[in-house]
């Protein structure tokens, strides 16, 4: 069983930065495909960024050039550095881990960007 705990969300003004973290338990982090998704009120959950177990990166067009995803396998931790935040980035951000054909989600952390 994999447990994911996100942290780092909060309230920030437009143009500001936040760094999200996702700590994973279970000892399989290095073999996993991991990523961040977000869900704004009244909208479907959408992909923000992913990084495969081989290091391949994927970003949503809306965050390219502003967000950076990274992973530290030694610490079993996933990060999302978010710069130049916009009000439309406001959402609950969820960590996702896919390993051995199983899909795991964290409880989410709220990011609110004020204009």
Secondary structure, 3 states (H helix, E strand, C coil): CCCEEEECCEEEECCCCEEEEEEECCCCHHHCEEEEEEECCCCCCEEEEEECCCCCEEECCCCCCCEEEEEECCCCEEEEEECCCCHHHCEEEEEEEEECCEEEECCCEEEEEEC
